[in-house]
Amino acid sequence: VTRAAWRDAVRRFGHGGLAFIFVGCAFWALVLIVLPTLLMVDQAFRPYLPRSEWGGPKDIYTARNLVAAVGEPLNQIIFLKTIWASVLVTVLALVNAYPLSFILVRGGRAAWIGAIMIGLLIPFWVNDILKAFAWQILLARFGPINNLLIAVGVLAEPYPFLNLDVGVIVGLIYAYLLFMLFPLYSAMESLDPNQLDAARDLGAPGWRIHWDIVVPHAKPGIASGCIVTFMLAAGSFAVPQILGGTRSLWVTQLIYNQFDAINWNLGAAYGLALVVLCLVFVLTMMSVFRVSLRDIAR
Amino acid sequence: MTAPGRLGRAIVVFYLVVFFVYMFLPLVYMMAVAFNDTRIPTLNPWRGFTLRWFVVMWEDTRMWESVWKSVVIAVWVIVLSVPLGLAGALLMTRLQVAGKPFVYAVLVSPVLTPGIIIGLSTLIFWDTTFDIGGRWHLSVLGQSSFISAYCMLLFMARLQRFDPTLEEAALDLGATPLKMFWTVTLPYMRPAVLSAVALSFFQSFENYNTTVFTIGNDLTFTMFIVGKVRKGVQPDTNALAFVLVVATIAGGIIYEVVRRREVRQAEVRARAAMRAGEAVAIAPAAAR
């Protein structure tokens, strides 16, 4: 910090204003973010002990919790399931949102496009708990989807969607699809239609227009849409709680169950594993699409 | 735009219709069940129109208590998050300090962290270091860590188009920093502040993942709904869902209308201020 810049800052904000800015940011960064995260990591590496034995001879750093969290075969299945299902949700959301936002962007400034985007805000704003509830009704044992499939002759008897992963995945796609659509749409909106027309006039086939023009242009939107959708799916708690059963546990439920059982140390280890998983995904997406944090957090 | 073929057009329209039906039908079905005079949440069979589920829903005192708790939490989140977001945005856009990219990464990291991890780490931190167990106060702190980031991003977007010479002018004319902030910066920020307050309220009110870990034995509205949905026995839950979806739509429309008017007014004010400035600048020259 140069002295001139500092003097200018004091003149502009006053000592009180600067104190507000620095104390506020320090409180937020340290007390609300950094220290809780460090404490969680710290607890993940300590054994589960009653409060009276904290700091005692048994309170040593150990990797036992992490080994238990990641080493247990049942947990491994749940972790892998959460990853592949979240990737599946992300890919399906992208496959649907990409043509949709392209259609909406190409539709031009027609009034009905505006109406559609405002209309889509409604399901976008509705809480994922209610969205999961809507699918709980639809997928119920004697609900409309089972009734329909039986009436058509696809099923002979009701299919237990709600106790299997398929129910959770259906609900996750429905709950988070629009979180892919909106970033994609806003990235494509700034696309110059002349560029597309020029490519077409020069004889480029449709797939080349997309691969060489639309996709590169929409890259920040694709990246942030994928990251947000994946994070929401992998970190979802209400949707698997409502649409899943005991046979379709999600990582988040694994963490919560440890908290219910008051073994916070093991819960923290599960949590740490989930954070690392999400971090790896975010960093991979950022380097594959060459986008920065600023492009994503908007 | 080159005209797509008739078939291509038909496919596009069909796709849009299917997508809309997919997005809305589950919600409509869920809401319609609220009016069916049946004991299980279904439309089939239809046993006649009734409003009794709304009465059952309305008379649940536990629900009202949970709503009140959520409102209290949301108000405290606003009180904490809007100033913190403002402090962060001012630091990021207006001050030259070392390590800004790093601080920025730390401050927006909660946005990219699963909500249950924020809840979990908040609980562990306050419980192990201060022996403060889960209660609604902790939910306020946990939620604020990421809601402040949303506020900061809103403020930053607005501040990036701010003309600092306006502040210069106020200071040159002898305003104290506080007076300058109050009369120049804050009026310019008004639409963003309004958005931040509304966003904070809704983000807090509908939060589940962070709350569920930090709340202890208190009950918030989202937890009340999840509890009801998981038991999932009576259509009074559908009545509640109906009210919530309608409230969501109404809230969205009101927010959008107010925000647009605010932005328009802010522009009018800015233009008026500029004209006044020109008049002041021209006046001495004319007097000469």
Interface residues (C-beta under 8 A of the other chain):
Chain A: V1 T2 A5 A9 R11 R12 F13 G14 G16 G17 F20 I21 F22 V23 G24 C25 F27 W28 A29 V31 L32 I33 V34 L35 P36 T37 L39 M40 Q43 W54 N96 P99 L100 I103 R106 G108 I116 G119 L120 L121 I122 P123 W125 V126 N127 I129 L130 K131 A132 F133 A134 W135 Q136 I137 L138 A140 F142 G143 P144 N147 Y174 L178 P193 D197 R200 I227 M231 A234 G235 S236 F237 A238 Q241 I242 T252 I255 Y256 F259 W264 G267 A268 G271 L274 V275 C278 V282 L293 R294 I296 A297 R298
Chain B: M1 T2 V12 Y15 L16 F19 F20 Y22 M23 F24 P26 L27 Y29 M30 V33 P41 T42 L43 N44 P83 L84 L86 A87 G88 L90 L91 R94 L95 Q96 V97 A98 V103 Y104 A105 V106 L107 V108 S109 P110 V111 L112 T113 P114 G115 I116 I117 I118 L120 S121 T122 L123 I124 F125 W126 D127 T128 T129 L141 S144 S145 S148 A149 L153 A157 E167 L171 T176 P177 L178 M180 F181 E206 Y208 N209 V212 F213 T222 I225 V226 V229 R230 G232 T237 N238 A241 L244 V245 T248 I249 G251 G252
